[in-house]
Amino acid sequence: MLIDDVILFVLFSWVVPLGLFIFYQVTTAVPFARWRRRLLRVREMQPITRILVSQKAALILVVAFIAAVRFLGDFPGREWVAFGLYTLLVTLAWVVFIYQRRVQLPQEHRIRGR
């Protein structure tokens, strides 16, 4: 049982930097205020920042799901929740790949002289 507790601790400690990453990406410093931050609108963020924030949020959801299964055990609909979360991760991976290629292709065309 000890290794299960260590694994859970490691997963929970992963949530802290993920959450901090999201916090600092979706907020910006307020001028002349030392600790205050204001929320950014989604449209103000760069597309890659939106993708990274959504990936981090999806990973937090997966860790929360793992914790829920660990503490609550089996619950009705667990397989569907897992299916939805894992589908979300796969979808985000494809979105990142497609966006990366969309950004890279113009440079590749310039290099190849097309």
C-alpha positions as protocol buffer text, in pm:
chain_id: "A"
residue {
  index: 1
  type: MET
  ca { x: 0 y: 0 z: 0 }
}
residue {
  index: 2
  type: LEU
  ca { x: 295 y: 234 z: 52 }
}
residue {
  index: 3
  type: ILE
  ca { x: 380 y: 265 z: -318 }
}
residue {
  index: 4
  type: ASP
  ca { x: 18 y: 359 z: -396 }
}
residue {
  index: 5
  type: ASP
  ca { x: 40 y: 643 z: -145 }
}
residue {
  index: 6
  type: VAL
  ca { x: 371 y: 762 z: -293 }
}
residue {
  index: 7
  type: ILE
  ca { x: 223 y: 756 z: -645 }
}
residue {
  index: 8
  type: LEU
  ca { x: -76 y: 959 z: -528 }
}
residue {
  index: 9
  type: PHE
  ca { x: 153 y: 1208 z: -353 }
}
residue {
  index: 10
  type: VAL
  ca { x: 360 y: 1249 z: -669 }
}
residue {
  index: 11
  type: LEU
  ca { x: 45 y: 1306 z: -876 }
}
residue {
  index: 12
  type: PHE
  ca { x: -87 y: 1563 z: -628 }
}
residue {
  index: 13
  type: SER
  ca { x: 248 y: 1741 z: -621 }
}
residue {
  index: 14
  type: TRP
  ca { x: 224 y: 1761 z: -1001 }
}
residue {
  index: 15
  type: VAL
  ca { x: -104 y: 1953 z: -974 }
}
residue {
  index: 16
  type: VAL
  ca { x: 70 y: 2244 z: -797 }
}
residue {
  index: 17
  type: PRO
  ca { x: 297 y: 2350 z: -1087 }
}
residue {
  index: 18
  type: LEU
  ca { x: 20 y: 2277 z: -1337 }
}
residue {
  index: 19
  type: GLY
  ca { x: -218 y: 2503 z: -1146 }
}
residue {
  index: 20
  type: LEU
  ca { x: 44 y: 2775 z: -1106 }
}
residue {
  index: 21
  type: PHE
  ca { x: 119 y: 2760 z: -1478 }
}
residue {
  index: 22
  type: ILE
  ca { x: -250 y: 2811 z: -1557 }
}
residue {
  index: 23
  type: PHE
  ca { x: -280 y: 3092 z: -1301 }
}
residue {
  index: 24
  type: TYR
  ca { x: 13 y: 3290 z: -1437 }
}
residue {
  index: 25
  type: GLN
  ca { x: -89 y: 3236 z: -1800 }
}
residue {
  index: 26
  type: VAL
  ca { x: -449 y: 3353 z: -1757 }
}
residue {
  index: 27
  type: THR
  ca { x: -363 y: 3654 z: -1540 }
}
residue {
  index: 28
  type: THR
  ca { x: -143 y: 3957 z: -1579 }
}
residue {
  index: 29
  type: ALA
  ca { x: 9 y: 4198 z: -1328 }
}
residue {
  index: 30
  type: VAL
  ca { x: -183 y: 4511 z: -1236 }
}
residue {
  index: 31
  type: PRO
  ca { x: 26 y: 4827 z: -1275 }
}
residue {
  index: 32
  type: PHE
  ca { x: 139 y: 4986 z: -947 }
}
residue {
  index: 33
  type: ALA
  ca { x: 1 y: 4699 z: -737 }
}
residue {
  index: 34
  type: ARG
  ca { x: 246 y: 4452 z: -593 }
}
residue {
  index: 35
  type: TRP
  ca { x: 26 y: 4142 z: -554 }
}
residue {
  index: 36
  type: ARG
  ca { x: -284 y: 4205 z: -765 }
}
residue {
  index: 37
  type: ARG
  ca { x: -341 y: 4034 z: -1097 }
}
residue {
  index: 38
  type: ARG
  ca { x: -624 y: 4062 z: -1346 }
}
residue {
  index: 39
  type: LEU
  ca { x: -775 y: 3791 z: -1561 }
}
residue {
  index: 40
  type: LEU
  ca { x: -699 y: 3795 z: -1930 }
}
residue {
  index: 41
  type: ARG
  ca { x: -966 y: 3740 z: -2188 }
}
residue {
  index: 42
  type: VAL
  ca { x: -917 y: 3421 z: -2385 }
}
residue {
  index: 43
  type: ARG
  ca { x: -886 y: 3623 z: -2705 }
}
residue {
  index: 44
  type: GLU
  ca { x: -594 y: 3818 z: -2556 }
}
residue {
  index: 45
  type: MET
  ca { x: -386 y: 3502 z: -2521 }
}
residue {
  index: 46
  type: GLN
  ca { x: -168 y: 3366 z: -2799 }
}
residue {
  index: 47
  type: PRO
  ca { x: -302 y: 3047 z: -2961 }
}
residue {
  index: 48
  type: ILE
  ca { x: -16 y: 2839 z: -2827 }
}
residue {
  index: 49
  type: THR
  ca { x: -84 y: 2969 z: -2475 }
}
residue {
  index: 50
  type: ARG
  ca { x: -449 y: 2866 z: -2507 }
}
residue {
  index: 51
  type: ILE
  ca { x: -339 y: 2519 z: -2612 }
}
residue {
  index: 52
  type: LEU
  ca { x: -92 y: 2485 z: -2325 }
}
residue {
  index: 53
  type: VAL
  ca { x: -346 y: 2607 z: -2069 }
}
residue {
  index: 54
  type: SER
  ca { x: -605 y: 2363 z: -2198 }
}
residue {
  index: 55
  type: GLN
  ca { x: -354 y: 2077 z: -2185 }
}
residue {
  index: 56
  type: LYS
  ca { x: -261 y: 2160 z: -1826 }
}
residue {
  index: 57
  type: ALA
  ca { x: -628 y: 2184 z: -1728 }
}
residue {
  index: 58
  type: ALA
  ca { x: -696 y: 1845 z: -1889 }
}
residue {
  index: 59
  type: LEU
  ca { x: -405 y: 1692 z: -1697 }
}
residue {
  index: 60
  type: ILE
  ca { x: -542 y: 1836 z: -1372 }
}
residue {
  index: 61
  type: LEU
  ca { x: -878 y: 1676 z: -1455 }
}
residue {
  index: 62
  type: VAL
  ca { x: -708 y: 1340 z: -1513 }
}
residue {
  index: 63
  type: VAL
  ca { x: -527 y: 1362 z: -1178 }
}
residue {
  index: 64
  type: ALA
  ca { x: -855 y: 1457 z: -1009 }
}
residue {
  index: 65
  type: PHE
  ca { x: -1021 y: 1157 z: -1171 }
}
residue {
  index: 66
  type: ILE
  ca { x: -742 y: 927 z: -1052 }
}
residue {
  index: 67
  type: ALA
  ca { x: -781 y: 1068 z: -700 }
}
residue {
  index: 68
  type: ALA
  ca { x: -1159 y: 1023 z: -713 }
}
residue {
  index: 69
  type: VAL
  ca { x: -1122 y: 659 z: -817 }
}
residue {
  index: 70
  type: ARG
  ca { x: -860 y: 606 z: -548 }
}
residue {
  index: 71
  type: PHE
  ca { x: -1069 y: 759 z: -267 }
}
residue {
  index: 72
  type: LEU
  ca { x: -1422 y: 672 z: -381 }
}
residue {
  index: 73
  type: GLY
  ca { x: -1352 y: 342 z: -547 }
}
residue {
  index: 74
  type: ASP
  ca { x: -1570 y: 230 z: -834 }
}
residue {
  index: 75
  type: PHE
  ca { x: -1865 y: 459 z: -907 }
}
residue {
  index: 76
  type: PRO
  ca { x: -2137 y: 452 z: -1171 }
}
residue {
  index: 77
  type: GLY
  ca { x: -2021 y: 604 z: -1498 }
}
residue {
  index: 78
  type: ARG
  ca { x: -1652 y: 575 z: -1411 }
}
residue {
  index: 79
  type: GLU
  ca { x: -1573 y: 419 z: -1748 }
}
residue {
  index: 80
  type: TRP
  ca { x: -1752 y: 700 z: -1933 }
}
residue {
  index: 81
  type: VAL
  ca { x: -1570 y: 967 z: -1736 }
}
residue {
  index: 82
  type: ALA
  ca { x: -1240 y: 795 z: -1811 }
}
residue {
  index: 83
  type: PHE
  ca { x: -1334 y: 765 z: -2178 }
}
residue {
  index: 84
  type: GLY
  ca { x: -1421 y: 1136 z: -2193 }
}
residue {
  index: 85
  type: LEU
  ca { x: -1100 y: 1245 z: -2022 }
}
residue {
  index: 86
  type: TYR
  ca { x: -877 y: 1025 z: -2234 }
}
residue {
  index: 87
  type: THR
  ca { x: -1057 y: 1138 z: -2548 }
}
residue {
  index: 88
  type: LEU
  ca { x: -996 y: 1496 z: -2440 }
}
residue {
  index: 89
  type: LEU
  ca { x: -623 y: 1427 z: -2406 }
}
residue {
  index: 90
  type: VAL
  ca { x: -606 y: 1266 z: -2750 }
}
residue {
  index: 91
  type: THR
  ca { x: -804 y: 1554 z: -2904 }
}
residue {
  index: 92
  type: LEU
  ca { x: -572 y: 1811 z: -2747 }
}
residue {
  index: 93
  type: ALA
  ca { x: -269 y: 1620 z: -2874 }
}
residue {
  index: 94
  type: TRP
  ca { x: -407 y: 1633 z: -3229 }
}
residue {
  index: 95
  type: VAL
  ca { x: -497 y: 2002 z: -3197 }
}
residue {
  index: 96
  type: VAL
  ca { x: -142 y: 2080 z: -3084 }
}
residue {
  index: 97
  type: PHE
  ca { x: 5 y: 1878 z: -3371 }
}
residue {
  index: 98
  type: ILE
  ca { x: -221 y: 2042 z: -3632 }
}
residue {
  index: 99
  type: TYR
  ca { x: -148 y: 2389 z: -3495 }
}
residue {
  index: 100
  type: GLN
  ca { x: 225 y: 2318 z: -3492 }
}
residue {
  index: 101
  type: ARG
  ca { x: 219 y: 2206 z: -3854 }
}
residue {
  index: 102
  type: ARG
  ca { x: 10 y: 2508 z: -3953 }
}
residue {
  index: 103
  type: VAL
  ca { x: 269 y: 2735 z: -3798 }
}
residue {
  index: 104
  type: GLN
  ca { x: 566 y: 2545 z: -3943 }
}
residue {
  index: 105
  type: LEU
  ca { x: 448 y: 2497 z: -4302 }
}
residue {
  index: 106
  type: PRO
  ca { x: 500 y: 2855 z: -4428 }
}
residue {
  index: 107
  type: GLN
  ca { x: 861 y: 2846 z: -4307 }
}
residue {
  index: 108
  type: GLU
  ca { x: 914 y: 2504 z: -4466 }
}
residue {
  index: 109
  type: HIS
  ca { x: 772 y: 2632 z: -4796 }
}
residue {
  index: 110
  type: ARG
  ca { x: 1011 y: 2932 z: -4785 }
}
residue {
  index: 111
  type: ILE
  ca { x: 1307 y: 2704 z: -4714 }
}
residue {
  index: 112
  type: ARG
  ca { x: 1217 y: 2465 z: -4995 }
}
residue {
  index: 113
  type: GLY
  ca { x: 1151 y: 2750 z: -5238 }
}
residue {
  index: 114
  type: ARG
  ca { x: 787 y: 2673 z: -5309 }
}
